Amino acid sequence: MLARTVTHALVGLDARRVEVEAHLQRGLPAFAIVGLADRACQEAKERVRSGIASAELEWPLRRITVNLAPAELRKEGSGFDLPIALAVLAASRQVPADALVGHAAVGELALDGRLRPVGGVLAAAEGARQAGLTRLLCAAACAAEAALAGIEPVPLHHLAEAVDYLRGDWVPPPVEKVSLNGSHPEPAGPDLADVRGQERARRALELAATGGHNLLLGGPPGTGKTMLARRLPGILPRLPPDEALEITRIHSVAGLLSPERPLVRVPPFRAPHHTASVSAIVGGGPNPRPGEASLAHHGVLFLDELAEFPRNALEALRQPLEDGAISIARVGGRIVFPARFQLVATMNLCPCGARGDPAAECSCSAARLAAYRDKLSRALLDRFDLVVTVPRPRARELEAGPGEASEAVRERVAVARERASAEPLRRSKQANDLLIRAVERLPLSARGRARVARVARTAALLAGADEVGAEHVAEALSYRSPTELGTP
């Protein structure tokens, strides 16, 4: 007796079709899973056996062989539990095998037969839709996520519900679909009104939000660098539907979605600790998974205490900062993860942190200071569009009232972005002349020149100007001055 179900295995962010074949034959009772299954998948034998018993169904006393085809594709995770259980039940004729036609299945079984959510359901649903399947059996907690792919989900709380559905004894409730264009309230984050003073840094933050520029904040400890950086998401506009769906797919594979919020509507903000490994930041592993750079796709990657990160991890970010993608090559193939993120970082100006603080005396020797700065390559620093020193705020600034709120800044940013997509801005002759003189007199690379031009355009958009003027280029050049970080 042979029966088949369809599921999907994840390869990077893509779902590959997997046929789960269950074969029952005479012999001593045994249960084997073949087809290059990892340990979590092999342990499905115990979960499936207990789940079928808990659903008050009969465990076939036969020699059971489950094959996950194609056999050369590695299968990982517990999402194969449900399709394995359904294939075994169909092979033992406890559910009609023809009822599985047109269906895919994914989900983890608890020992009492309940269905638990797994990561990558959105990718699996997209794979099922592209293969011409019409329905996806999954845990009820993942049903709204699966519906985003345009397939009809069958929400299940228990294995017994799946059996009743396939027998025709139960009709699943409709799943409320999440609108890609709808506006839903999001949790309020840190507000820019909490920041006192720091007008130059606030201006740089607004420029960064408008143009998607990379930003480096330097200065003594306690001046508000991290506080400013963590308020950047509050002034970023909401995501368009196509970007929201793309980010949701990445977070689904990483297992970061919650049933309450199946769609990521706001730009992600990822802040890994400085002890993170290269694989944790750019992705990798035996079966590559997205790293922090990909989880920050269309959002912000925040590196606090930049100089404390391993140099090889920082250098690994240079290529995705230019290409917007990370290519990971393994013996078994090559996987590309999207990584078009905005890099925001903070750092002290010296190892002891006193440099730049008039109230403290720096104790760092020239050799120690040089070693500290050597942690950051010139190529990496050249990729920051905006470099700002955050000084210690004065007492009267700390006693002043709240600053401008994030909501007001976000509205200006949204208007400027709409202008950027609607009309091109040309540079005036004075702006071009100033840019030419800057390239001749300043240590400005070709990449640096292009980034200055981008920041100048952003400044003109925020000002509502009809063209990029010399004052906009001058402002952009002021953010690339080497003296910003105390370097000669």
HELIX and SHEET records of a PDB file:
HELIX    1   1 ARG A   39  GLN A   42  1                                   4    
HELIX    2   2 ALA A   44  SER A   54  1                                  11    
HELIX    3   3 ASP A   81  ALA A   91  1                                  11    
HELIX    4   4 ALA A   97  LEU A  100  5                                   4    
HELIX    5   5 VAL A  121  GLN A  130  1                                  10    
HELIX    6   6 ALA A  140  CYS A  142  5                                   3    
HELIX    7   7 ALA A  143  ALA A  147  1                                   5    
HELIX    8   8 LEU A  159  ARG A  167  1                                   9    
HELIX    9   9 LEU A  192  ASP A  194  5                                   3    
HELIX   10  10 GLU A  199  GLY A  211  1                                  13    
HELIX   11  11 LYS A  225  ALA A  229  1                                   5    
HELIX   12  12 PRO A  233  ILE A  235  5                                   3    
HELIX   13  13 PRO A  241  VAL A  253  1                                  13    
HELIX   14  14 VAL A  278  VAL A  282  1                                   5    
HELIX   15  15 GLU A  292  LEU A  295  1                                   4    
HELIX   16  16 LEU A  306  GLU A  308  5                                   3    
HELIX   17  17 ARG A  311  GLU A  315  1                                   5    
HELIX   18  18 ARG A  318  ASP A  323  1                                   6    
HELIX   19  19 ALA A  366  ARG A  373  1                                   8    
HELIX   20  20 ARG A  378  LEU A  381  1                                   4    
HELIX   21  21 ALA A  395  LEU A  398  1                                   4    
HELIX   22  22 SER A  406  ALA A  422  1                                  17    
HELIX   23  23 LYS A  429  ARG A  441  1                                  13    
HELIX   24  24 ALA A  446  ALA A  463  1                                  18    
HELIX   25  25 ALA A  470  SER A  478  1                                   9    
HELIX   26  26 PRO A  482  LEU A  485  5                                   4    
SHEET    1   A 4 LEU A   2  VAL A  11  0                                        
SHEET    2   A 4 ASP A  14  GLN A  25 -1                                        
SHEET    3   A 4 ARG A  63  ALA A  69 -1                                        
SHEET    4   A 4 ALA A  30  VAL A  34  1                                        
SHEET    1   B 3 HIS A 103  ALA A 105  0                                        
SHEET    2   B 3 ARG A 135  ALA A 139  1                                        
SHEET    3   B 3 GLU A 152  LEU A 156  1                                        
SHEET    1   C 2 GLU A 108  LEU A 109  0                                        
SHEET    2   C 2 LEU A 115  ARG A 116 -1                                        
SHEET    1   D 5 PHE A 269  ARG A 270  0                                        
SHEET    2   D 5 VAL A 300  LEU A 303  1                                        
SHEET    3   D 5 GLN A 342  MET A 347  1                                        
SHEET    4   D 5 LEU A 215  GLY A 218  1                                        
SHEET    5   D 5 LEU A 386  THR A 389  1                                        
SHEET    1   E 2 ALA A 325  ARG A 330  0                                        
SHEET    2   E 2 GLY A 333  PRO A 338 -1                                        
END                                                                             
